[in-house]
């Protein structure tokens, strides 16, 4: 909405090219201030030949709204009530500062802390709290919240079921649970968490931090665990990991809490295919950092043309394709709907064969070199080679 308002206001105007530049700056400023999203700018054709007064100075991006002290004090009272507490992080609370403040609060109050299920951008790795993500499956969410008396939302929305299921509530918090909004998604959740830590008397050094792990080398056939452990062990410091590995990546996320510090960009909803183009954007924005596209094969097919852009721009992206040849999450959801033995039509809609996808050949055709690996040892060698070289490379990990 923050992006749509200035753009739609601009589109409704009848304006000269010079006047349009100001509203364009509004839209860009709104996009930069938001947590993400897509802004569509519709430009009249005469902007291509009309006169303009010159470049427009960039407008100052307004900081996020500060959370009122009264709201912080109210949450502090809730956490002092003695009821079991849970803090759910989202928005800018997923920053390094926000997570460290949340760890201080947890140490002082006894509340548990979780990241939102689909964190759009979160800092991770050694030196940060090893917070888990709130469960994807609603039964697990209901169980987690069953004994929670105080649910605190720090930049995150209230947890709800991803799909509608019979006999499972859409809102996962139990009836008696008190829900406090410490900060809305567009407010300064990090500042609010730091203020809450001070209000509770939490010391700066309090709170658990993940140590740097020395992972034992994985061996043998690739599966979710050996794949995740190998990547967590070898990913370079300051890497940007674009995580659309879906069912194949669950083990990596928990293991990577002990990896070198890194940034994770993840799927933010039900639409799939964002992984490869997000990796392109991250590599262009941060050319000094290695980008790892940790990508499921099914969703990767939606935007496979991104490989051509990686080759054309010679971007430092390591693409790891988790090739299980299926839309595995859809198979899981079918089983959850009591379709334990799907028929031929359902199976054909959730399988990625025949014909079997060949990502190495697809990548080569789009200008990216690659290789197929089937063991942890082969994956380790392929990752090491890619991280040491410039430019894009694809690794198809057969699971």
C-alpha angles and dihedrals in degrees: 000000000000088000097042097052099062093039095049090046088053094048092053092058127092098217144157120247090256093054092046093061093069094055090045087057088051090055093047091048090050091050092050092048094050128083092245141299141128125283118198115208117196111199123194113239094242089068086078093066106017124108119260127193092229138269116342118227114249113258120234114263107234115233120244115276114270115241113243117254089235091061091051091049091049092054091046089055090049093052091047091054093090093240115130107266135207126190118204115202126210140139115027092345085083088075122105092258093047095052094046090051090049090052090053090051091049092051092050100040104029091236118146120235129214134176116235113269094253108029108190094205124002133167113230143171142065115352093032129091111271094233117173125222120258107261120273095211112075095221089060091047092050091049092048092051097039094098098030113117098177121040113186119196112205105184090324130108122240110280114258135171114277091222133017113261130183113258092005118106119237092219106059102198112095121248096256095048115113111222119205123188106214092174134358118233092263096046131089097273093167092056090045092053091049090049090048091051089053092046090054092047094243113167120234092242095051122105135062120280125192114246121225105269126219099212119208111239113263119228139190132026118002119254133149092283100045091042093049095045093049093050093044090051097049107032109117126242115275091016118159109224115198100201117205094133091120113186092002094057103054095097093048095057094057094041093049091065084087097043126102111291110284144156124247125206111188144180109284102197146346099306113096133204100063096112103082097041090045088054089053091052093046092050092050092046095046108029091166093062130073112242120209117197102203097193139179113224098233097051090040090065090064093068105016090137087077087081089068090055090050089053095044092051094036091231122186096241126142108201115202110190114201098213109195091140094230145081086246097178090057090053088052092050091049089054090048088055088057093257094130095156107038117196127241094275094051092045092051090053093053100039125082094209147113104065094036115224117246106200094176090060092042091052093047090052089053094048101262121119117224150159140211121238131186105178136055090243092055091046092051091052092047093049092048091051093048095047091051094052135066124243134030126317132176126216117191106205109201110214 
